[in-house]
């Protein structure tokens, strides 16, 4: 069994707008609280970011226990440097998720480095792909963002297709 997981980690900073991902998450949490007869909370951006990681860790560990191979692709909105404190994974960070689940970050695994993955901010690698139980043959960045202009470069992985059969 091969499971693909894609995700978007909300940006840091103040919650803005009415239809942003962080505001949608806040609305869903508040609706669940009201359904359960609880007073609605005011979840912060930091709370939602940590909850995202905690929920992903639970899901990935469950899938691993069920024998799934996993490919995780994230717009993490977090650099590897922002994921650590004194070289250790910061709780609620992407590095923490990798440590807790045993997933391997594909660029680190294949090239022992992580290239920039944005077109707008040099030195930032915020998109992450990690795997478990998958034979990754090659990994690269597609250095084009056309026809749709994007601030992200595509990450391409080539896997052994025998996993599908």
MIDO-678094 format. One line per field, with one value per residue: residue number from 1; residue in one letter; x, y, z of N, C-alpha, C in turn. Coordinates in steps of 0.1 Angstrom, whole numbers. Example, Ala and Ser with C-alpha at 12.3 -4.5 7.8 and 13.67 -1.06 7.14 Angstrom:
! MIDO-678094
nr = c(1_2);
rest = c(A_S);
n_east = c(132_128);
n_north = c(-57_-22);
n_up = c(78_71);
ca_east = c(123_137);
ca_north = c(-45_-11);
ca_up = c(78_71);
c_east = c(132_129);
c_north = c(-33_0);
c_up = c(78_79);
! end
This chain:
! MIDO-678094
nr = c(1_2_3_4_5_6_7_8_9_10_11_12_13_14_15_16_17_18_19_20_21_22_23_24_25_26_27_28_29_30_31_32_33_34_35_36_37_38_39_40_41_42_43_44_45_46_47_48_49_50_51_52_53_54_55_56_57_58_59_60_61_62_63_64_65_66_67_68_69_70_71_72_73_74_75_76_77_78_79_80_81_82_83_84_85_86_87_88_89_90_91_92_93_94_95_96_97_98_99_100_101_102_103_104_105_106_107_108_109_110_111_112_113_114_115_116_117_118_119_120_121_122_123_124_125_126_127_128_129_130_131_132_133_134_135_136_137_138_139_140_141_142_143_144_145_146_147_148_149_150_151_152_153_154_155_156_157_158_159_160_161_162_163_164_165);
rest = c(X_X_X_X_X_X_X_X_X_X_X_X_X_X_X_X_X_X_X_X_X_X_X_X_X_X_X_X_X_X_X_X_X_X_X_X_X_X_X_X_X_X_X_X_X_X_X_X_X_X_X_X_X_X_X_X_X_X_X_X_X_X_X_X_X_X_X_X_X_X_X_X_X_X_X_X_X_X_X_X_X_X_X_X_X_X_X_X_X_X_X_X_X_X_X_X_X_X_X_X_X_X_X_X_X_X_X_X_X_X_X_X_X_X_X_X_X_X_X_X_X_X_X_X_X_X_X_X_X_X_X_X_X_X_X_X_X_X_X_X_X_X_X_X_X_X_X_X_X_X_X_X_X_X_X_X_X_X_X_X_X_X_X_X_X);
n_east = c(8_6_6_-1_4_-5_1_-6_10_1_11_34_27_3_-32_-51_-76_-107_-110_-87_-65_-58_-79_-101_-95_-98_-125_-137_-127_-140_-167_-169_-165_-188_-208_-202_-211_-193_-175_-165_-131_-102_-82_-47_-23_1_-8_-24_-5_11_-8_-14_10_11_-13_-7_15_2_-15_4_19_-2_-7_17_18_-2_11_16_34_48_45_51_43_48_39_56_61_82_116_143_161_145_131_145_161_190_201_184_153_125_96_65_74_85_109_106_83_95_114_97_82_99_102_121_137_137_157_178_183_191_210_223_217_197_181_172_138_120_110_111_124_156_176_157_141_113_94_87_95_90_97_86_95_97_114_133_145_156_158_149_147_124_132_114_85_62_32_18_25_44_55_69_91_88_91_105_102_115_104_108_87_77_66_40_27);
n_north = c(-12_22_54_87_118_151_185_217_239_265_300_318_344_371_363_368_382_366_342_328_300_297_310_295_271_279_286_260_247_262_257_230_231_245_226_206_218_235_264_287_289_309_301_304_313_300_278_265_258_240_221_211_197_178_164_153_137_117_106_96_78_59_50_39_18_2_-8_8_23_56_88_120_153_186_221_237_261_268_269_245_255_270_250_240_241_250_229_208_192_213_212_206_213_209_193_180_165_147_135_122_104_90_94_101_129_138_152_155_128_119_138_151_177_207_224_258_264_283_310_336_343_341_315_301_272_259_240_206_172_140_106_72_39_38_35_58_69_92_127_161_196_213_238_258_278_280_272_287_314_311_312_290_263_233_201_172_137_106_74_39_20_-5_-6_0_-22);
n_up = c(0_-9_2_-5_8_9_20_35_54_75_72_93_117_120_119_90_69_56_43_44_49_76_89_80_93_120_121_117_139_159_152_158_185_193_185_203_226_239_250_226_214_208_187_182_156_161_176_157_138_153_159_133_127_149_144_118_125_141_121_102_118_123_97_91_109_98_77_55_28_25_9_16_9_14_16_36_48_64_72_73_92_109_121_141_174_189_174_178_170_170_190_174_149_114_113_137_132_112_128_148_132_116_89_59_46_13_-3_16_20_-6_-16_5_12_11_-14_-24_-26_-35_-56_-50_-26_-19_-5_9_18_17_9_14_9_20_28_35_35_7_-24_-34_-64_-78_-72_-77_-84_-103_-123_-131_-133_-148_-167_-149_-128_-100_-65_-58_-66_-84_-69_-79_-78_-84_-83_-75_-94_-87_-63_-66_-74);
ca_east = c(0_13_-2_4_-2_-1_-4_-2_12_-2_22_35_22_-11_-43_-57_-86_-118_-111_-74_-65_-58_-92_-110_-93_-104_-140_-140_-125_-151_-180_-169_-167_-202_-215_-200_-215_-182_-173_-155_-118_-96_-69_-37_-16_11_-16_-29_7_15_-19_-11_21_6_-23_1_23_-7_-19_15_22_-12_-5_29_13_-10_19_16_46_43_51_46_47_43_43_58_62_92_129_149_167_134_126_154_166_203_203_174_140_116_83_56_80_86_119_100_75_103_120_87_76_110_103_133_136_143_169_188_186_198_220_228_215_183_182_161_126_111_114_111_132_168_180_146_137_101_87_94_90_97_91_88_93_97_127_135_156_161_150_154_138_120_135_104_72_53_26_12_35_43_67_74_96_83_100_103_109_114_104_107_72_73_58_25_22);
ca_north = c(0_34_65_100_129_165_194_231_245_280_309_324_358_373_357_379_378_358_330_322_287_297_314_284_262_285_284_246_244_268_250_217_234_248_214_199_226_242_278_288_294_318_295_313_308_290_266_258_252_228_211_205_187_168_156_146_126_107_99_89_66_49_44_30_6_-6_-13_17_32_70_100_132_165_198_235_237_275_267_264_236_262_274_238_235_249_244_217_198_195_221_206_213_217_198_184_172_155_137_127_114_94_82_97_107_141_132_159_152_114_117_148_156_192_211_236_268_260_294_319_350_345_332_309_295_259_257_229_194_159_130_92_60_26_41_35_70_68_105_139_173_207_217_252_266_280_283_284_295_320_307_315_277_255_219_191_160_125_94_63_26_18_-18_-3_1_-35);
ca_up = c(0_-10_5_-8_17_6_30_35_67_74_74_106_118_123_110_83_59_61_36_44_54_91_93_78_104_132_120_118_154_167_149_165_199_196_184_216_238_245_247_215_217_198_184_176_145_166_180_145_132_161_157_120_129_158_136_108_132_144_109_96_126_121_84_92_117_89_66_43_24_25_3_22_2_21_16_50_53_75_67_82_103_118_127_152_185_193_166_181_164_178_190_165_136_104_117_148_125_106_139_154_123_109_75_54_37_1_-7_25_18_-19_-19_17_12_7_-22_-24_-33_-38_-67_-45_-14_-19_8_17_14_26_5_18_5_28_24_44_27_-7_-30_-42_-74_-81_-67_-82_-85_-117_-122_-139_-126_-159_-172_-138_-120_-86_-58_-55_-76_-83_-65_-87_-73_-93_-74_-81_-96_-82_-50_-69_-78);
c_east = c(9_3_5_-3_4_-7_1_-1_10_11_22_30_8_-21_-50_-67_-97_-118_-97_-75_-66_-72_-103_-108_-99_-119_-144_-138_-137_-165_-180_-171_-181_-211_-214_-204_-204_-181_-162_-142_-113_-82_-59_-30_-6_3_-20_-17_11_4_-17_-1_17_-4_-16_9_14_-12_-8_18_11_-10_7_25_5_-3_20_30_40_51_44_51_40_48_44_58_71_105_134_156_157_128_134_157_178_205_193_161_131_102_73_61_81_97_114_91_84_110_109_82_87_110_116_130_144_156_181_193_195_210_227_228_201_185_170_150_116_118_116_120_145_171_169_142_125_92_94_87_98_90_94_85_92_111_128_147_163_152_157_143_136_121_126_91_62_44_20_24_33_56_74_80_91_94_96_110_106_115_103_92_68_65_43_19_23);
c_north = c(12_45_78_110_142_174_208_235_260_288_313_338_359_367_369_373_369_344_323_308_287_301_303_274_267_283_270_242_249_261_237_220_237_235_206_206_233_256_279_294_303_312_304_306_297_277_258_251_239_217_204_194_176_158_147_134_115_99_91_76_55_42_35_17_-3_-11_-4_22_46_79_112_144_177_211_238_251_276_262_254_243_266_263_233_246_243_231_206_202_202_214_214_217_206_188_175_161_144_129_117_102_86_84_103_118_137_139_156_137_112_126_154_172_195_224_246_262_271_303_333_353_336_327_302_282_256_246_216_182_149_117_82_48_28_42_47_69_81_115_151_184_210_232_260_267_285_271_293_301_316_311_302_270_240_210_178_148_114_82_50_22_4_-17_-3_-12_-46);
c_up = c(0_-7_2_1_12_17_29_50_67_77_89_106_121_114_104_73_64_54_36_51_70_96_91_89_117_132_122_133_162_164_157_180_202_195_197_228_245_241_236_219_206_195_177_164_150_170_167_138_139_159_144_121_138_151_126_114_135_132_103_105_125_107_84_99_108_77_54_41_22_17_9_15_9_16_31_56_65_70_77_94_113_125_139_162_190_186_169_175_175_178_181_151_126_108_129_142_119_117_145_145_116_94_71_44_25_-4_3_23_5_-21_-7_18_8_-1_-20_-31_-37_-49_-62_-34_-14_-5_15_10_22_21_8_13_13_25_35_35_12_-13_-39_-51_-76_-75_-73_-81_-100_-117_-132_-131_-136_-162_-161_-129_-106_-79_-53_-67_-74_-78_-72_-80_-83_-83_-82_-82_-91_-69_-53_-72_-67);
! end
